Amino acid sequence: MAEQNYRVATQLVHQRQDRDPHTGASTVPIYQASTYHHPAGQPGEYDYARSGNPSREQVEQAVALLEGAQFGFACASGMAAIGTALSLLKSGDHLVAPEDLYGGSYRYLTQLLPDLGIEVSYVDFTDLEQIEAAINPRTRGIFVETPSNPSFLISDLRGIVALAKQHDLLTFLDNTFMTPLLQRTIELGIDVVIHSATKFLGGHGDLLAGVVVTDDKVLAKRLRRFLNGFGAVLGPFDCFLLSRGLKTLKLRLDAAQQSAQLLAERLSAHPKVARVAYPGLDDFPQKQLHFSQATGAGAVLSFELQDVSLVAPLLQRVKLPIIAPSLGGVETILTHCWSMSHAAMPIEVKQRLGISDGLLRISVGIEDVEDLWEDLVTALG
């Protein structure tokens, strides 16, 4: 059976290469080498670690396999992955992006891309008409994040792909929240998929990594050239950690998603919670659209407290969750979006987008959900 036909749990464990071809070792070794011998002065398959490394190549192929693509590129961080993907644009180009973005992406698009001569327009990505209206003769790409972070706004991926094809544009999608297990975006027609592998793919809070995936040979050649020249590649030991983390992704995500559903339902009924955003809830406004392009609700939710004065006591009393600006780990992570994940976003923008000082995000881990709930209830008072 071809590796592409294996079910996802099998792909995660065995990946595209599950043992060392030279020794038969059950994992590909950590090739902790900065350069390679050139026999008689002639380079072999590998010549310098920035250009290629067996450990990196193994994990790049593993993530590409999961996405249903041919080419993967492992980067030094999630933001390095976004920068690598957007290197496909050049000075004078225009990009259309959603208003509601992860804070790090917002900082990159608003502060760094303009310095490169790339203009970005921000619109409501729940409205295809607004996206199309923002396209101009210099537009070369559309950047998507769905569900959005932290408001859980859902973008119509099929509609965006159709718009992009109509106007000959590239589509870039940050698939960190859903992972390829829950949202198969290459199959939906997305050109370039981005992951902060620090999050669910690595999954253990011990890794900083990013991955870019494409199924287009021409785009892959351009991405490889940029990454080799720029040098923001993932080191061998981190490649090993990412490969190891991938092996348990399905087990972790299945467990965390089940707990997230239960916590979302219970928080929705709590008297001190004003609202909960989670695609798995029956009253989630865009539930039908989300499940038309994804197979699960994910393991992350956000909730807004009835009174902002409740935030500080909650953060002081809660014991189990790590209070931090991250997600996707085995430990539950509680994030105060205003001051952590979206600290880089101007106050007036956060207020306009509904990211209030009382909004918190939970990335549910694999602890016992009853322990998590008891901890949250106690902390809410």
C-alpha positions in Angstrom: 0.0 0.0 0.0 1.3 3.5 -0.9 2.1 5.7 2.0 -0.4 8.3 0.9 -3.2 5.7 1.3 -2.4 4.8 4.9 -4.8 6.2 7.4 -3.7 9.3 9.3 -2.7 7.5 12.6 -0.4 5.2 10.6 1.1 8.2 8.7 1.8 10.0 11.9 3.7 7.1 13.4 5.6 5.9 10.3 5.8 9.2 8.5 7.5 9.1 5.0 10.7 7.7 6.5 10.4 5.9 9.8 13.8 4.4 10.2 17.4 5.1 9.3 18.2 3.7 5.9 21.8 3.2 6.8 21.5 1.3 10.1 17.9 0.3 10.4 17.6 2.4 13.6 13.9 2.8 14.6 14.2 6.6 14.3 16.1 8.8 11.9 19.2 9.9 13.8 19.9 13.5 14.8 22.4 14.5 12.1 24.1 17.2 14.2 26.5 18.3 11.5 27.1 21.7 10.1 28.8 20.5 6.9 29.5 17.4 4.8 32.6 15.8 3.3 33.0 16.3 -0.5 34.8 13.2 -1.8 37.5 14.2 -4.2 36.1 17.7 -4.0 32.7 16.7 -5.4 29.5 17.4 -3.4 27.2 14.5 -2.6 23.5 14.7 -1.8 24.2 17.0 1.1 26.8 19.8 1.0 26.1 22.3 3.8 23.6 22.0 6.7 21.7 25.2 5.8 21.0 23.8 2.3 20.0 20.3 3.5 20.1 17.9 6.4 18.7 14.4 6.7 16.9 15.1 10.0 15.2 18.2 8.5 14.3 16.4 5.3 12.6 13.6 7.2 10.3 15.9 9.1 9.6 18.1 6.1 8.4 15.0 4.2 6.4 13.9 7.2 4.4 17.1 7.4 4.0 17.3 3.6 2.5 13.8 3.7 0.0 14.8 6.3 -1.1 17.8 4.3 -1.4 15.7 1.1 1.4 17.7 -0.6 4.8 17.0 -2.1 7.0 19.7 -0.6 7.6 20.8 3.0 10.0 23.3 4.5 11.0 23.3 8.2 11.7 26.8 9.6 13.2 28.1 12.8 9.8 29.4 14.1 6.2 29.9 13.1 6.9 33.5 12.2 9.9 32.3 10.1 7.5 30.1 8.3 5.1 33.0 7.6 8.0 35.1 6.4 9.2 32.3 4.2 5.8 31.8 2.6 5.3 35.5 2.0 8.7 35.7 0.3 6.8 34.7 -2.7 5.7 38.3 -2.9 7.9 41.1 -4.0 8.2 44.9 -3.6 5.2 46.6 -5.2 2.8 43.7 -4.6 -0.4 43.9 -2.6 -1.8 41.3 -0.2 -5.3 41.0 1.1 -5.5 39.8 4.8 -8.2 39.4 7.5 -8.7 42.0 10.1 -8.8 39.4 12.8 -5.3 38.0 12.9 -2.9 36.4 15.4 -0.9 39.2 17.0 2.4 38.0 15.6 1.0 37.8 12.1 -0.5 41.3 12.5 2.9 42.7 13.6 4.6 41.1 10.6 2.1 42.3 8.1 1.7 45.8 9.5 5.3 46.6 10.5 7.7 44.5 8.4 6.0 43.9 5.0 5.5 47.6 4.4 9.3 48.1 4.8 9.7 45.5 1.9 7.4 47.6 -0.3 4.4 45.2 0.1 1.0 46.8 0.8 -1.6 44.9 2.8 -5.4 45.6 3.0 -7.4 44.3 5.9 -11.0 43.3 5.5 -13.7 41.2 7.1 -12.9 37.7 5.8 -16.4 36.4 6.7 -17.6 38.4 3.7 -16.3 37.3 0.2 -17.6 40.5 -1.3 -15.3 42.6 0.9 -12.3 40.4 0.0 -13.0 40.8 -3.7 -13.5 44.5 -3.4 -10.0 44.8 -1.8 -8.4 43.1 -4.8 -6.6 45.6 -7.1 -4.3 45.3 -10.1 -1.2 44.9 -7.8 -2.8 42.2 -5.7 -0.7 39.0 -5.8 -2.1 37.0 -2.8 -4.7 36.4 -0.2 -3.6 35.5 3.4 -6.2 33.4 5.4 -6.4 32.3 9.0 -9.5 30.2 9.8 -10.7 29.9 12.5 -9.4 33.3 13.3 -7.4 33.9 16.5 -9.0 34.6 19.0 -12.4 35.5 17.7 -13.1 32.2 15.8 -14.4 33.9 12.7 -14.7 31.4 9.8 -13.5 32.1 6.3 -15.1 30.3 3.3 -12.0 28.6 2.0 -13.7 27.3 -1.2 -15.0 30.7 -2.0 -11.6 32.3 -1.4 -9.9 29.8 -3.6 -12.4 30.5 -6.3 -11.7 34.2 -6.0 -8.0 33.7 -6.1 -8.2 31.5 -9.3 -10.4 34.1 -10.9 -7.9 36.9 -10.3 -4.7 34.7 -10.6 -3.7 35.1 -7.0 -1.7 33.0 -4.6 -3.5 31.7 -1.4 -1.7 31.5 1.9 -3.3 29.8 4.9 -2.2 29.5 8.5 -3.5 26.1 9.5 -2.0 26.0 13.0 -5.3 25.8 14.9 -6.9 23.0 13.0 -3.8 21.0 11.8 -4.0 18.8 8.7 -5.9 16.2 10.8 -8.9 18.5 11.0 -8.6 20.8 8.0 -7.2 19.5 4.7 -6.6 22.8 3.0 -4.3 21.6 0.1 -7.2 19.5 -1.0 -9.4 22.6 -0.9 -7.1 24.3 -3.4 -4.9 26.4 -1.1 -1.5 27.1 -2.6 0.7 27.5 0.5 -0.1 26.2 4.0 1.7 27.4 7.1 2.0 25.9 10.5 3.5 27.2 13.7 4.9 23.7 14.6 5.6 25.1 18.0 2.0 24.4 18.7 0.0 21.2 18.0 2.5 19.5 15.6 5.3 19.6 18.2 2.8 19.5 21.1 5.1 19.3 24.1 6.1 22.9 24.8 9.8 22.2 24.2 10.1 23.3 20.6 10.2 26.5 18.4 9.4 25.6 14.8 7.4 26.4 11.7 6.6 24.5 8.5 5.6 25.7 5.0 3.9 23.2 2.7 2.9 23.4 -1.0 2.0 20.9 -3.7 3.2 23.3 -6.5 6.7 22.5 -7.9 7.3 26.0 -9.1 6.4 27.6 -5.7 8.5 24.9 -4.0 11.6 25.8 -6.0 11.1 29.5 -5.0 10.6 28.7 -1.4 13.6 26.4 -1.3 15.8 29.1 -2.8 14.6 31.7 -0.3 15.0 29.5 2.7 18.5 28.4 1.6 19.5 32.0 1.0 17.9 33.5 4.1 18.9 30.6 6.4 16.0 30.5 8.9 16.0 26.7 8.9 15.1 24.3 11.7 18.1 22.7 13.5 18.6 18.9 13.6 17.7 18.4 17.2 14.5 20.4 16.9 13.7 18.4 13.7 13.9 15.3 15.9 11.6 16.8 18.5 9.1 17.7 15.9 9.2 14.3 14.3 8.7 12.7 17.7 5.8 15.0 18.5 4.0 14.2 15.3 3.8 10.6 16.3 1.3 11.3 19.1 -0.6 14.2 17.3 -3.8 12.2 16.7 -3.9 10.8 20.3 -3.3 14.2 21.8 -5.7 16.1 19.5 -8.5 13.6 19.9 -8.3 13.8 23.7 -7.9 17.6 23.8 -10.8 18.2 21.4 -13.1 16.0 23.4 -12.3 18.0 26.6 -12.5 21.3 24.8 -16.1 20.5 23.7 -17.1 19.7 27.3 -15.4 22.8 28.7 -17.0 25.0 26.0 -20.5 23.7 26.9 -20.0 24.2 30.6 -18.4 27.7 30.3 -21.4 28.7 28.1 -23.7 28.0 31.0 -21.5 29.7 33.7 -23.1 32.9 35.1 -19.8 34.8 35.1 -19.1 34.0 31.4 -20.7 36.4 28.8 -19.9 34.3 25.7 -17.9 31.4 24.4 -16.5 31.1 20.9 -16.0 27.5 19.8 -17.1 25.9 16.5 -18.4 22.8 18.3 -21.2 24.7 20.1 -24.7 24.5 18.7 -25.1 28.2 18.8 -21.8 29.0 17.1 -22.9 31.3 14.2 -20.7 29.8 11.5 -20.9 26.2 12.6 -22.2 24.9 9.2 -19.5 26.7 7.2 -16.8 25.5 9.5 -17.8 21.8 9.3 -18.2 22.1 5.6 -14.4 22.5 5.4 -13.2 20.9 8.6 -13.8 17.6 10.4 -13.6 18.8 14.0 -13.9 21.9 16.2 -10.4 21.7 17.5 -8.9 22.0 21.0 -8.9 25.8 21.4 -11.7 28.0 22.6 -12.1 31.6 23.8 -14.5 33.0 26.4 -15.3 36.5 27.6 -16.1 37.2 31.2 -19.1 39.2 32.3 -16.9 41.7 34.1 -13.3 42.6 33.3 -12.6 42.8 37.0 -12.9 39.0 37.1 -9.8 38.5 34.9 -7.1 39.3 37.5 -8.6 37.0 40.2 -9.0 34.2 37.7 -5.3 34.4 36.6 -4.2 34.5 40.2 -6.3 31.6 41.4 -6.1 29.1 38.5 -3.6 26.3 39.2 -3.5 23.7 36.4 -3.3 25.8 33.1 0.0 27.4 32.2 -0.7 31.2 31.8 1.2 32.0 28.6 0.9 33.2 25.0 0.9 29.8 23.2 -1.3 26.8 22.4 -1.3 23.3 21.3 0.6 21.6 24.1 -0.1 18.6 26.3 -0.6 21.1 29.1 -3.7 23.3 29.1 -2.6 26.9 28.3 -4.7 29.9 29.4 -4.0 33.2 27.5 -5.2 36.7 28.3 -5.4 37.8 24.6 -5.4 41.5 25.3 -2.0 41.5 27.0 -0.4 38.3 25.6 -1.2 36.9 22.2 -2.4 40.2 20.8 -0.2 42.7 22.8 1.3 43.9 19.5 -2.1 45.0 18.1 -3.1 48.6 18.8 -5.8 49.2 21.4 -8.2 50.8 19.0 -7.9 47.8 16.6 -8.5 45.3 19.4 -11.6 47.2 20.5 -12.9 47.4 17.0 -12.5 43.6 16.5 -14.1 42.7 19.8 -10.9 41.6 21.5 -11.7 43.0 24.9 -9.7 43.1 28.1 -12.1 40.4 29.4 -11.4 37.9 26.6 -9.4 34.7 27.4 -8.3 31.8 25.2 -7.9 28.2 26.4 -5.9 25.7 24.5 -7.1 22.5 26.2 -4.4 19.9 27.0 -4.7 16.2 27.8 -5.3 16.5 31.6 -8.4 15.0 33.1 -11.2 17.3 32.0 -12.9 17.1 35.4 -9.8 18.4 37.1 -9.6 21.2 34.6 -13.2 22.1 35.1 -13.0 22.1 38.9 -9.9 24.3 38.7 -11.7 26.8 36.4 -14.8 26.9 38.5 -12.8 27.5 41.7 -10.8 30.3 40.0 -13.9 32.0 38.7 -15.2 32.1 42.3 
